[in-house]
Amino acid sequence: MESLSHKKKVVVMIALMTSMFFAAINQTLVGTAMPRIIATLGGMEYYSWVITIYMLTSTVATVLVGKLSDIYGRKPFLLSGIVIFMVGAFLTGLSTTIFEMITYRGIQGIGAGILMSCTSMAVGDLFAPRERAKWTGLMMAVFGFSSIIGPTLGGVMIDHMDWQWVFWAFLPLGVIAFVMIWRIFPKTAKAQAESIDYLGSLLLSLSLVALLIGFSWAGTKYAWGSIEIVSLFAAAILFAVLFVMVERKAKSPVMPLSLFKNKIVVNTSMSGFLMNAGMMGAMIYLPFFVQGVKGLSPTESGFVNMPMSIMMIVLSSLTGRWISKSGKYKHYAISGISFMVAGMLMMVIMDSIAMALASMCVFGIGIGLAMPVFTLAAQNSVPLDQLGVVTATSTLFRNLGGTIGIAVFGSVMNGVLTRNMEQAMAAGQGPDLSKIDPAQAEQLGTLMNPQILLNQPKLAEIEASLPEQLQQGFVQLMDMLRSVLSDTVSTVFMLGAGLLALGLILTLFLKEIPLRTAHKGAEKQEV
């Protein structure tokens, strides 16, 4: 597709950006609204699973579609990704229990994994690495734009509409994206017939599923050293070993092991893993501070996220142009992750909305500088016929980092929250229930869960319904819960900063190859 006219490429890019925006806006809408949705459906202990299942299925779909799209072309997978995503979104809005929501979000994640990875691959098909940097920055800006309006719009919708519309409102855009890809995206000749690595795909999927479920359940549903968790991790290792054995002999491996002889691919994959683990895992819990600790509504919470998205849009667009002009990218990655570490450390000590806004600005600058780099660097280091698998591999490790990060942070969140609650009660920070009428003490005791802080309308309703003699105890209890929640999310943010710092150290050792100005020549580069 590199031979297409510039005008035709621009038209195709508009179709791709529409598809990416459709997937991204649905994802960013959910973040702000999810605490209220979970509080409505119940199942706070499964909060991280709603996010984890989406990341898990999208991760598996991402890596499987890479090789297949190299063989059959991107178009059929772009179209199928849109359809699966729409079906998943529609069903999610029909959920009546947390378990139904988890199931349907898993379906939505499959479509998201196909759609988001194929758009990145298609940009690689259209442009050589040097020019690709500019368009990659613009694609990041599209995602950033969705991050601006998504959280705010999600907050407005959850405040003023039934929560189902968070998942249904943008389905018409999916139809538009489908028609645009169907009509505009060029057909590509099918590659020379290759055998499909079914066994390798199955073993890789089983290994990923066992690994991610193990991380999701560890420390929450089961203890880290329990037979269930140990068995899941053992299964993940076993399937991974079998996968490597199969890939060594496969004629057309789903993930060629030769990729991991490429130092740039290894470095960018691991750096992306750590960056997403620190970023996604910690950012999921920002609404807990804004809504739970500071008492802002979901709408107001969306505005707190806005500075990060604005900085991300501006910097990703500029970074793409700067990289395209110079052909150099390493110092942008180093600077970006440094800003992200600084922003996360600001979140650790934030005690006001003003501090939260400032940390979002710094964090957004870091995302804008760093995010366009890693996939671009990996793509630049391989020949064109491996574009799909290297993009899928790079995306796999980023998604894997985000998924594991969310799971680990969920475990840490629950564990630390329980410990902090016990310490606060032992220190006498809460109301002394022994001095209250037993019936009234039981009424207050039912509120001893920080989850209640995330549903302000219900909290106001409960407060209004309490008799006057319980009002002081209620205020004291809420103050204790807010203090406990604040200390807990600070621990989560500190862990996120640590993971980002590891990613920064690894990025210092990234080997930089100036971006090529044409698709040809990748085979000759030694990495």
Kinemage of the C-alpha trace (Angstrom):
@kinemage 1
@onewidth
@group {chain A} dominant
@subgroup {mainchain}
@vectorlist {calphas} color= white
{ca met a 1} P 0.000 0.000 0.000
{ca glu a 2} L 3.009 2.301 0.129
{ca ser a 3} L 2.540 2.899 -3.620
{ca leu a 4} L -0.844 4.592 -3.129
{ca ser a 5} L -1.053 8.316 -3.857
{ca his a 6} L -0.707 10.669 -0.906
{ca lys a 7} L -4.336 11.775 -1.299
{ca lys a 8} L -5.558 8.183 -1.186
{ca lys a 9} L -3.405 7.488 1.886
{ca val a 10} L -4.935 10.469 3.694
{ca val a 11} L -8.434 9.196 2.938
{ca val a 12} L -7.503 5.743 4.237
{ca met a 13} L -6.019 7.315 7.375
{ca ile a 14} L -9.301 9.140 8.030
{ca ala a 15} L -11.081 5.781 7.954
{ca leu a 16} L -8.495 4.267 10.312
{ca met a 17} L -8.710 7.210 12.702
{ca thr a 18} L -12.497 6.895 12.786
{ca ser a 19} L -12.155 3.202 13.674
{ca met a 20} L -9.599 3.939 16.377
{ca phe a 21} L -11.718 6.730 17.812
{ca phe a 22} L -14.725 4.395 17.981
{ca ala a 23} L -12.768 1.853 20.025
{ca ala a 24} L -10.985 4.459 22.137
{ca ile a 25} L -14.035 6.542 23.073
{ca asn a 26} L -15.857 3.453 24.308
{ca gln a 27} L -12.839 2.551 26.435
{ca thr a 28} L -12.345 6.018 27.926
{ca leu a 29} L -16.048 6.520 28.664
{ca val a 30} L -16.012 3.527 30.989
{ca gly a 31} L -13.169 4.588 33.304
{ca thr a 32} L -14.998 7.431 35.032
{ca ala a 33} L -18.359 5.678 35.071
{ca met a 34} L -17.208 2.263 36.277
{ca pro a 35} L -17.055 2.983 40.044
{ca arg a 36} L -20.726 4.073 39.985
{ca ile a 37} L -21.710 1.119 37.752
{ca ile a 38} L -20.022 -1.358 40.089
{ca ala a 39} L -21.649 0.303 43.087
{ca thr a 40} L -25.019 -0.126 41.332
{ca leu a 41} L -24.556 -3.744 40.257
{ca gly a 42} L -22.643 -4.753 43.389
{ca gly a 43} L -19.488 -6.833 43.484
{ca met a 44} L -16.760 -4.391 44.525
{ca glu a 45} L -14.393 -7.337 44.984
{ca tyr a 46} L -14.699 -8.037 41.255
{ca tyr a 47} L -13.991 -4.432 40.198
{ca ser a 48} L -10.574 -5.227 38.744
{ca trp a 49} L -11.996 -8.203 36.833
{ca val a 50} L -14.195 -5.982 34.674
{ca ile a 51} L -11.016 -4.256 33.491
{ca thr a 52} L -8.820 -7.362 33.538
{ca ile a 53} L -11.066 -9.527 31.344
{ca tyr a 54} L -11.166 -6.771 28.722
{ca met a 55} L -7.393 -6.526 28.724
{ca leu a 56} L -6.984 -10.317 28.764
{ca thr a 57} L -9.144 -11.020 25.723
{ca ser a 58} L -7.799 -8.029 23.816
{ca thr a 59} L -4.251 -9.209 24.539
{ca val a 60} L -4.895 -12.707 23.208
{ca ala a 61} L -6.710 -11.345 20.153
{ca thr a 62} L -3.882 -8.909 19.435
{ca val a 63} L -1.151 -11.512 19.201
{ca leu a 64} L -3.234 -13.995 17.192
{ca val a 65} L -4.310 -11.457 14.584
{ca gly a 66} L -0.750 -10.319 13.833
{ca lys a 67} L 0.378 -13.289 11.759
{ca leu a 68} L -3.063 -13.897 10.260
{ca ser a 69} L -3.326 -10.326 8.996
{ca asp a 70} L 0.158 -10.627 7.480
{ca ile a 71} L -1.239 -13.523 5.421
{ca tyr a 72} L -4.824 -12.449 4.665
{ca gly a 73} L -4.525 -8.661 4.812
{ca arg a 74} L -5.718 -6.119 7.377
{ca lys a 75} L -9.151 -5.288 5.940
{ca pro a 76} L -11.133 -8.413 6.952
{ca phe a 77} L -9.758 -8.178 10.485
{ca leu a 78} L -10.532 -4.473 10.782
{ca leu a 79} L -14.131 -5.181 9.767
{ca ser a 80} L -14.511 -8.188 12.060
{ca gly a 81} L -12.951 -6.238 14.937
{ca ile a 82} L -15.556 -3.485 14.591
{ca val a 83} L -18.439 -5.983 14.515
{ca ile a 84} L -17.231 -7.975 17.539
{ca phe a 85} L -16.615 -4.772 19.498
{ca met a 86} L -20.135 -3.514 18.736
{ca val a 87} L -21.737 -6.804 19.762
{ca gly a 88} L -19.756 -6.835 23.014
{ca ala a 89} L -20.671 -3.214 23.809
{ca phe a 90} L -24.373 -3.832 23.174
{ca leu a 91} L -24.432 -6.941 25.374
{ca thr a 92} L -22.500 -5.187 28.151
{ca gly a 93} L -25.269 -2.615 28.363
{ca leu a 94} L -27.747 -5.461 28.958
{ca ser a 95} L -25.836 -6.753 32.008
{ca thr a 96} L -27.877 -7.332 35.155
{ca thr a 97} L -25.057 -8.741 37.301
{ca ile a 98} L -21.341 -8.124 37.638
{ca phe a 99} L -20.647 -11.578 36.194
{ca glu a 100} L -22.622 -10.860 33.035
{ca met a 101} L -20.718 -7.603 32.651
{ca ile a 102} L -17.394 -9.431 32.991
{ca thr a 103} L -18.436 -11.930 30.290
{ca tyr a 104} L -19.628 -9.323 27.810
{ca arg a 105} L -16.641 -7.066 28.420
{ca gly a 106} L -14.530 -10.074 27.457
{ca ile a 107} L -16.285 -10.199 24.075
{ca gln a 108} L -15.783 -6.467 23.667
{ca gly a 109} L -12.097 -6.917 24.448
{ca ile a 110} L -11.668 -9.379 21.579
{ca gly a 111} L -12.955 -6.788 19.130
{ca ala a 112} L -10.813 -4.069 20.704
{ca gly a 113} L -7.650 -6.179 20.444
{ca ile a 114} L -8.251 -6.893 16.764
{ca leu a 115} L -9.225 -3.324 15.935
{ca met a 116} L -6.520 -1.422 17.815
{ca ser a 117} L -3.666 -3.666 16.642
{ca cys a 118} L -4.788 -3.740 13.011
{ca thr a 119} L -4.972 0.049 12.815
{ca ser a 120} L -1.320 0.246 13.940
{ca met a 121} L -0.357 -2.412 11.403
{ca ala a 122} L -2.211 -0.617 8.620
{ca val a 123} L -0.322 2.620 9.308
{ca gly a 124} L 2.869 0.586 8.957
{ca asp a 125} L 1.662 -0.757 5.621
{ca leu a 126} L 0.910 2.723 4.313
{ca phe a 127} L 4.044 4.620 5.327
{ca ala a 128} L 7.786 4.049 5.672
{ca pro a 129} L 9.097 4.440 9.258
{ca arg a 130} L 10.299 8.050 8.872
{ca glu a 131} L 6.920 9.336 7.652
{ca arg a 132} L 5.097 6.810 9.831
{ca ala a 133} L 6.281 8.662 12.940
{ca lys a 134} L 4.156 11.693 12.039
{ca trp a 135} L 1.029 9.624 11.471
{ca thr a 136} L 1.644 7.543 14.579
{ca gly a 137} L 1.692 10.778 16.558
{ca leu a 138} L -1.624 11.794 14.996
{ca met a 139} L -3.157 8.410 15.832
{ca met a 140} L -2.024 8.928 19.414
{ca ala a 141} L -3.653 12.359 19.291
{ca val a 142} L -6.935 10.733 18.250
{ca phe a 143} L -6.683 8.455 21.271
{ca gly a 144} L -5.809 11.487 23.387
{ca phe a 145} L -8.837 13.395 22.097
{ca ser a 146} L -11.052 10.492 23.122
{ca ser a 147} L -9.358 10.664 26.515
{ca ile a 148} L -10.414 14.307 26.840
{ca ile a 149} L -14.077 13.961 26.026
{ca gly a 150} L -14.474 10.324 27.148
{ca pro a 151} L -14.041 10.644 30.929
{ca thr a 152} L -16.000 13.902 31.057
{ca leu a 153} L -18.781 12.590 28.847
{ca gly a 154} L -18.820 9.330 30.788
{ca gly a 155} L -19.246 11.278 34.002
{ca val a 156} L -22.072 13.388 32.569
{ca met a 157} L -23.833 10.293 31.230
{ca ile a 158} L -23.574 8.343 34.488
{ca asp a 159} L -24.856 11.382 36.404
{ca his a 160} L -27.834 12.093 34.154
{ca met a 161} L -28.646 8.911 32.188
{ca asp a 162} L -29.029 5.207 32.754
{ca trp a 163} L -25.551 3.646 32.895
{ca gln a 164} L -26.331 1.384 29.915
{ca trp a 165} L -25.933 4.339 27.569
{ca val a 166} L -22.242 4.515 28.440
{ca phe a 167} L -21.891 1.406 26.249
{ca trp a 168} L -24.599 2.130 23.680
{ca ala a 169} L -24.222 5.836 22.850
{ca phe a 170} L -21.439 5.443 20.282
{ca leu a 171} L -22.642 2.298 18.522
{ca pro a 172} L -23.777 4.378 15.494
{ca leu a 173} L -20.172 5.531 15.123
{ca gly a 174} L -19.198 1.869 14.844
{ca val a 175} L -21.554 1.511 11.886
{ca ile a 176} L -19.952 4.561 10.242
{ca ala a 177} L -16.453 3.172 10.854
{ca phe a 178} L -17.473 -0.190 9.363
{ca val a 179} L -18.859 1.428 6.203
{ca met a 180} L -15.776 3.632 5.793
{ca ile a 181} L -13.361 0.702 6.087
{ca trp a 182} L -15.538 -1.410 3.779
{ca arg a 183} L -15.664 1.277 1.085
{ca ile a 184} L -12.307 3.056 1.413
{ca phe a 185} L -9.689 0.643 2.744
{ca pro a 186} L -7.911 -0.972 -0.225
{ca lys a 187} L -7.905 -4.698 -0.738
{ca thr a 188} L -4.470 -6.270 -0.614
{ca ala a 189} L -3.351 -9.356 -2.435
{ca lys a 190} L -3.345 -12.433 -0.240
{ca ala a 191} L 0.182 -13.467 0.682
{ca gln a 192} L 1.613 -16.722 -0.519
{ca ala a 193} L -0.291 -19.595 1.070
{ca glu a 194} L 1.088 -20.463 4.496
{ca ser a 195} L 0.047 -23.022 7.044
{ca ile a 196} L -1.666 -21.535 10.088
{ca asp a 197} L -0.003 -22.270 13.397
{ca tyr a 198} L -3.094 -23.534 15.203
{ca leu a 199} L -1.210 -25.460 17.897
{ca gly a 200} L 1.127 -22.556 18.645
{ca ser a 201} L -1.823 -20.161 18.816
{ca leu a 202} L -3.664 -22.461 21.220
{ca leu a 203} L -0.662 -22.947 23.510
{ca leu a 204} L 0.124 -19.222 23.577
{ca ser a 205} L -3.498 -18.393 24.393
{ca leu a 206} L -3.634 -20.979 27.180
{ca ser a 207} L -0.392 -19.690 28.668
{ca leu a 208} L -1.600 -16.088 28.635
{ca val a 209} L -5.002 -16.952 30.082
{ca ala a 210} L -3.510 -19.032 32.915
{ca leu a 211} L -0.953 -16.311 33.687
{ca leu a 212} L -3.438 -13.458 33.750
{ca ile a 213} L -6.085 -15.320 35.724
{ca gly a 214} L -3.395 -16.269 38.225
{ca phe a 215} L -2.405 -12.637 38.715
{ca ser a 216} L -6.049 -11.561 38.899
{ca trp a 217} L -7.008 -14.073 41.589
{ca ala a 218} L -3.791 -13.948 43.614
{ca gly a 219} L -4.212 -11.998 46.832
{ca thr a 220} L -7.956 -11.471 46.285
{ca lys a 221} L -9.877 -14.671 45.667
{ca tyr a 222} L -6.998 -16.921 46.743
{ca ala a 223} L -3.761 -16.431 48.665
{ca trp a 224} L -0.593 -16.026 46.588
{ca gly a 225} L 0.771 -19.334 47.872
{ca ser a 226} L -2.486 -21.284 47.502
{ca ile a 227} L -2.667 -24.432 45.401
{ca glu a 228} L -5.014 -22.682 42.951
{ca ile a 229} L -2.627 -19.811 42.202
{ca val a 230} L 0.487 -21.973 42.152
{ca ser a 231} L -1.286 -24.352 39.750
{ca leu a 232} L -2.264 -21.508 37.426
{ca phe a 233} L 1.283 -20.139 37.291
{ca ala a 234} L 2.655 -23.659 36.786
{ca ala a 235} L 0.207 -24.178 33.923
{ca ala a 236} L 1.262 -20.859 32.368
{ca ile a 237} L 4.910 -21.919 32.481
{ca leu a 238} L 4.125 -25.392 31.094
{ca phe a 239} L 2.116 -24.013 28.166
{ca ala a 240} L 4.840 -21.418 27.512
{ca val a 241} L 7.512 -24.140 27.349
{ca leu a 242} L 5.367 -26.229 25.002
{ca phe a 243} L 4.735 -23.120 22.908
{ca val a 244} L 8.461 -22.506 22.481
{ca met a 245} L 8.994 -26.150 21.485
{ca val a 246} L 6.221 -25.950 18.883
{ca glu a 247} L 7.371 -22.583 17.496
{ca arg a 248} L 10.863 -23.933 16.857
{ca lys a 249} L 9.459 -26.431 14.365
{ca ala a 250} L 6.455 -24.513 12.992
{ca lys a 251} L 6.628 -23.604 9.302
{ca ser a 252} L 4.784 -20.338 9.858
{ca pro a 253} L 4.950 -19.586 13.615
{ca val a 254} L 2.359 -17.250 15.123
{ca met a 255} L 5.200 -15.517 16.984
{ca pro a 256} L 8.598 -16.211 15.352
{ca leu a 257} L 11.193 -16.803 18.063
{ca ser a 258} L 13.742 -15.053 15.841
{ca leu a 259} L 12.109 -11.787 16.873
{ca phe a 260} L 13.604 -12.184 20.327
{ca lys a 261} L 17.124 -12.258 18.891
{ca asn a 262} L 16.461 -8.651 17.915
{ca lys a 263} L 17.686 -6.491 20.817
{ca ile a 264} L 15.474 -3.569 19.864
{ca val a 265} L 12.344 -5.729 19.836
{ca val a 266} L 13.252 -7.194 23.240
{ca asn a 267} L 14.041 -3.802 24.779
{ca thr a 268} L 10.952 -2.027 23.440
{ca ser a 269} L 8.732 -4.949 24.471
{ca met a 270} L 10.018 -4.978 28.039
{ca ser a 271} L 10.024 -1.178 28.325
{ca gly a 272} L 6.466 -1.052 27.007
{ca phe a 273} L 5.473 -3.791 29.455
{ca leu a 274} L 6.788 -1.869 32.462
{ca met a 275} L 5.442 1.463 31.243
{ca asn a 276} L 1.930 0.118 30.777
{ca ala a 277} L 2.050 -1.834 34.037
{ca gly a 278} L 2.873 1.320 35.966
{ca met a 279} L 0.577 3.575 33.975
{ca met a 280} L -2.575 1.490 33.497
{ca gly a 281} L -2.486 -0.255 36.846
{ca ala a 282} L -2.228 2.965 38.828
{ca met a 283} L -4.394 5.208 36.611
{ca ile a 284} L -7.375 2.881 36.988
{ca tyr a 285} L -7.486 3.862 40.658
{ca leu a 286} L -7.280 7.656 40.239
{ca pro a 287} L -11.116 7.944 40.379
{ca phe a 288} L -10.966 6.354 43.825
{ca phe a 289} L -9.087 9.425 45.071
{ca val a 290} L -11.069 12.011 43.140
{ca gln a 291} L -14.534 10.552 43.711
{ca gly a 292} L -14.019 8.574 46.919
{ca val a 293} L -11.605 10.716 48.934
{ca lys a 294} L -12.496 14.189 47.640
{ca gly a 295} L -16.162 13.514 46.951
{ca leu a 296} L -16.288 14.816 43.380
{ca ser a 297} L -19.002 13.566 41.061
{ca pro a 298} L -18.099 11.393 38.052
{ca thr a 299} L -18.609 14.470 35.836
{ca glu a 300} L -16.140 16.521 37.882
{ca ser a 301} L -13.784 13.538 37.973
{ca gly a 302} L -13.714 13.597 34.188
{ca phe a 303} L -12.536 17.214 34.226
{ca val a 304} L -9.623 16.226 36.490
{ca asn a 305} L -8.406 13.835 33.787
{ca met a 306} L -8.651 16.464 31.068
{ca pro a 307} L -5.211 18.121 31.526
{ca met a 308} L -3.495 14.767 31.014
{ca ser a 309} L -5.351 14.192 27.768
{ca ile a 310} L -4.677 17.700 26.460
{ca met a 311} L -0.958 17.375 27.154
{ca met a 312} L -0.968 13.940 25.558
{ca ile a 313} L -2.606 15.247 22.355
{ca val a 314} L -0.249 18.195 21.987
{ca leu a 315} L 2.939 16.315 22.790
{ca ser a 316} L 2.164 13.172 20.781
{ca ser a 317} L 1.421 15.258 17.679
{ca leu a 318} L 4.585 17.302 18.126
{ca thr a 319} L 6.693 14.267 18.976
{ca gly a 320} L 5.569 12.492 15.808
{ca arg a 321} L 6.635 15.495 13.715
{ca trp a 322} L 9.944 15.870 15.552
{ca ile a 323} L 10.788 12.188 15.118
{ca ser a 324} L 9.770 12.288 11.453
{ca lys a 325} L 12.040 15.282 10.889
{ca ser a 326} L 15.120 13.946 12.694
{ca gly a 327} L 14.724 10.181 12.390
{ca lys a 328} L 15.806 9.886 16.052
{ca tyr a 329} L 13.554 8.692 18.844
{ca lys a 330} L 15.418 7.421 21.918
{ca his a 331} L 15.652 10.681 23.860
{ca tyr a 332} L 11.881 11.179 23.504
{ca ala a 333} L 11.273 7.839 25.215
{ca ile a 334} L 13.698 8.675 28.039
{ca ser a 335} L 12.242 12.146 28.578
{ca gly a 336} L 8.680 10.841 28.409
{ca ile a 337} L 9.063 8.100 31.014
{ca ser a 338} L 10.931 10.544 33.264
{ca phe a 339} L 7.922 12.862 33.191
{ca met a 340} L 5.624 9.909 33.880
{ca val a 341} L 7.651 8.938 36.965
{ca ala a 342} L 7.488 12.533 38.200
{ca gly a 343} L 3.737 12.689 37.617
{ca met a 344} L 3.145 9.436 39.457
{ca leu a 345} L 5.213 10.586 42.432
{ca met a 346} L 3.075 13.715 42.561
{ca met a 347} L 0.014 11.451 42.793
{ca val a 348} L 1.560 9.709 45.799
{ca ile a 349} L 1.636 12.927 47.820
{ca met a 350} L -1.399 14.712 46.366
{ca asp a 351} L -3.876 15.913 48.953
{ca ser a 352} L -5.987 18.273 46.874
{ca ile a 353} L -7.709 18.518 43.515
{ca ala a 354} L -5.197 21.195 42.448
{ca met a 355} L -2.364 18.748 43.078
{ca ala a 356} L -4.232 16.057 41.140
{ca leu a 357} L -4.618 18.429 38.174
{ca ala a 358} L -0.902 19.287 38.238
{ca ser a 359} L 0.095 15.625 38.365
{ca met a 360} L -2.186 14.923 35.391
{ca cys a 361} L -0.440 17.640 33.364
{ca val a 362} L 3.015 16.230 34.073
{ca phe a 363} L 1.876 12.664 33.449
{ca gly a 364} L 0.229 13.640 30.153
{ca ile a 365} L 3.424 15.278 28.910
{ca gly a 366} L 5.239 12.025 29.595
{ca ile a 367} L 2.683 9.886 27.770
{ca gly a 368} L 2.757 12.179 24.742
{ca leu a 369} L 6.546 12.007 24.501
{ca ala a 370} L 6.982 8.280 25.122
{ca met a 371} L 3.997 6.416 23.704
{ca pro a 372} L 4.680 6.875 19.957
{ca val a 373} L 8.222 5.531 20.293
{ca phe a 374} L 8.239 1.852 21.196
{ca thr a 375} L 6.108 0.278 18.460
{ca leu a 376} L 7.733 2.587 15.900
{ca ala a 377} L 11.232 1.531 16.968
{ca ala a 378} L 10.289 -2.165 16.851
{ca gln a 379} L 8.708 -1.836 13.394
{ca asn a 380} L 11.787 -0.019 12.119
{ca ser a 381} L 14.026 -2.928 13.134
{ca val a 382} L 12.335 -5.709 11.109
{ca pro a 383} L 11.571 -6.394 7.419
{ca leu a 384} L 8.156 -5.534 5.992
{ca asp a 385} L 6.928 -9.145 5.939
{ca gln a 386} L 7.219 -9.228 9.753
{ca leu a 387} L 5.371 -5.950 10.301
{ca gly a 388} L 2.233 -7.644 11.571
{ca val a 389} L 3.892 -10.024 14.005
{ca val a 390} L 6.275 -7.419 15.431
{ca thr a 391} L 3.417 -4.945 15.915
{ca ala a 392} L 1.340 -7.672 17.547
{ca thr a 393} L 4.272 -8.675 19.758
{ca ser a 394} L 4.905 -5.092 20.824
{ca thr a 395} L 1.208 -4.569 21.534
{ca leu a 396} L 1.054 -7.916 23.346
{ca phe a 397} L 3.718 -6.927 25.855
{ca arg a 398} L 2.152 -3.505 26.426
{ca asn a 399} L -1.264 -5.057 26.981
{ca leu a 400} L 0.240 -7.798 29.117
{ca gly a 401} L 1.903 -5.150 31.261
{ca gly a 402} L -1.355 -3.246 31.617
{ca thr a 403} L -3.338 -6.382 32.415
{ca ile a 404} L -0.871 -7.719 34.963
{ca gly a 405} L -0.475 -4.227 36.405
{ca ile a 406} L -4.218 -3.874 36.922
{ca ala a 407} L -4.418 -7.333 38.492
{ca val a 408} L -1.455 -6.761 40.813
{ca phe a 409} L -2.672 -3.306 41.801
{ca gly a 410} L -6.126 -4.733 42.437
{ca ser a 411} L -4.604 -7.296 44.780
{ca val a 412} L -2.490 -4.630 46.475
{ca met a 413} L -5.493 -2.300 46.720
{ca asn a 414} L -7.682 -4.887 48.421
{ca gly a 415} L -4.928 -6.115 50.754
{ca val a 416} L -3.766 -2.675 51.829
{ca leu a 417} L -7.340 -1.429 52.168
{ca thr a 418} L -8.181 -4.263 54.562
{ca arg a 419} L -5.022 -3.683 56.586
{ca asn a 420} L -5.572 0.082 56.778
{ca met a 421} L -9.176 -0.417 57.870
{ca glu a 422} L -8.087 -2.733 60.674
{ca gln a 423} L -5.401 -0.294 61.794
{ca ala a 424} L -7.793 2.660 61.716
{ca met a 425} L -10.382 0.819 63.794
{ca ala a 426} L -7.733 -0.357 66.268
{ca ala a 427} L -6.495 3.235 66.610
{ca gly a 428} L -10.008 4.412 67.436
{ca gln a 429} L -10.391 6.680 64.391
{ca gly a 430} L -13.914 5.454 63.754
{ca pro a 431} L -16.982 5.836 65.957
{ca asp a 432} L -17.115 3.730 69.118
{ca leu a 433} L -19.999 1.414 68.297
{ca ser a 434} L -20.001 -0.037 71.823
{ca lys a 435} L -21.418 3.231 73.147
{ca ile a 436} L -24.295 3.292 70.685
{ca asp a 437} L -27.614 1.484 70.810
{ca pro a 438} L -27.029 -2.037 69.329
{ca ala a 439} L -29.579 -1.538 66.561
{ca gln a 440} L -28.067 1.815 65.595
{ca ala a 441} L -24.541 0.404 65.862
{ca glu a 442} L -25.511 -2.317 63.418
{ca gln a 443} L -26.912 0.340 61.079
{ca leu a 444} L -23.608 2.246 61.103
{ca gly a 445} L -21.585 -0.972 60.896
{ca thr a 446} L -23.087 -1.787 57.506
{ca leu a 447} L -21.392 1.364 56.158
{ca met a 448} L -17.862 0.284 57.096
{ca asn a 449} L -16.752 -0.213 53.517
{ca pro a 450} L -14.962 2.475 51.463
{ca gln a 451} L -17.030 1.308 48.475
{ca ile a 452} L -19.874 3.484 49.754
{ca leu a 453} L -17.761 6.606 49.090
{ca leu a 454} L -17.968 5.975 45.334
{ca asn a 455} L -21.731 6.375 45.179
{ca gln a 456} L -22.421 9.914 46.346
{ca pro a 457} L -26.202 9.894 45.676
{ca lys a 458} L -26.654 6.769 47.801
{ca leu a 459} L -24.341 8.212 50.463
{ca ala a 460} L -26.438 11.383 50.654
{ca glu a 461} L -29.597 9.296 50.808
{ca ile a 462} L -28.246 7.225 53.706
{ca glu a 463} L -27.100 10.313 55.590
{ca ala a 464} L -30.493 11.934 55.217
{ca ser a 465} L -32.239 8.806 56.501
{ca leu a 466} L -30.174 8.503 59.692
{ca pro a 467} L -31.589 9.813 62.988
{ca glu a 468} L -29.974 12.909 64.481
{ca gln a 469} L -28.141 10.948 67.185
{ca leu a 470} L -26.241 9.007 64.506
{ca gln a 471} L -25.205 12.001 62.403
{ca gln a 472} L -21.980 12.674 64.330
{ca gly a 473} L -21.001 9.006 64.190
{ca phe a 474} L -21.730 8.966 60.467
{ca val a 475} L -19.470 11.978 59.821
{ca gln a 476} L -16.688 10.411 61.902
{ca leu a 477} L -17.025 7.128 60.024
{ca met a 478} L -16.897 8.824 56.618
{ca asp a 479} L -13.781 10.781 57.622
{ca met a 480} L -12.110 7.538 58.642
{ca leu a 481} L -13.060 5.820 55.381
{ca arg a 482} L -11.723 8.732 53.331
{ca ser a 483} L -8.430 8.674 55.247
{ca val a 484} L -8.119 4.910 54.774
{ca leu a 485} L -8.882 5.154 51.048
{ca ser a 486} L -6.424 8.028 50.578
{ca asp a 487} L -3.573 6.111 52.215
{ca thr a 488} L -4.416 3.029 50.156
{ca val a 489} L -4.375 4.721 46.747
{ca ser a 490} L -1.096 6.452 47.669
{ca thr a 491} L 0.445 3.003 48.092
{ca val a 492} L -0.879 1.990 44.676
{ca phe a 493} L 0.592 5.092 43.039
{ca met a 494} L 3.960 4.494 44.701
{ca leu a 495} L 4.080 0.999 43.238
{ca gly a 496} L 3.217 2.452 39.823
{ca ala a 497} L 6.066 4.966 40.099
{ca gly a 498} L 8.471 2.132 40.914
{ca leu a 499} L 7.507 0.158 37.820
{ca leu a 500} L 7.848 3.234 35.612
{ca ala a 501} L 11.314 3.869 37.078
{ca leu a 502} L 12.345 0.332 36.051
{ca gly a 503} L 11.062 1.043 32.546
{ca leu a 504} L 13.142 4.241 32.463
{ca ile a 505} L 16.312 2.348 33.387
{ca leu a 506} L 15.672 -0.216 30.658
{ca thr a 507} L 15.045 2.497 28.051
{ca leu a 508} L 18.508 3.935 28.696
{ca phe a 509} L 19.914 0.799 27.019
{ca leu a 510} L 17.688 0.993 23.918
{ca lys a 511} L 19.749 0.795 20.728
{ca glu a 512} L 18.685 3.502 18.293
{ca ile a 513} L 18.604 2.961 14.530
{ca pro a 514} L 17.663 6.088 12.538
{ca leu a 515} L 14.229 5.637 10.990
{ca arg a 516} L 14.199 4.474 7.389
{ca thr a 517} L 12.752 6.673 4.651
{ca ala a 518} L 11.452 3.647 2.685
{ca his a 519} L 10.139 0.166 3.439
{ca lys a 520} L 13.118 -1.381 1.689
{ca gly a 521} L 16.343 -1.941 3.540
{ca ala a 522} L 15.096 -3.303 6.827
{ca glu a 523} L 16.548 -6.711 6.062
{ca lys a 524} L 20.074 -5.286 6.029
{ca gln a 525} L 19.987 -3.660 9.452
{ca glu a 526} L 21.782 -5.476 12.216
{ca val a 527} L 20.168 -5.196 15.613
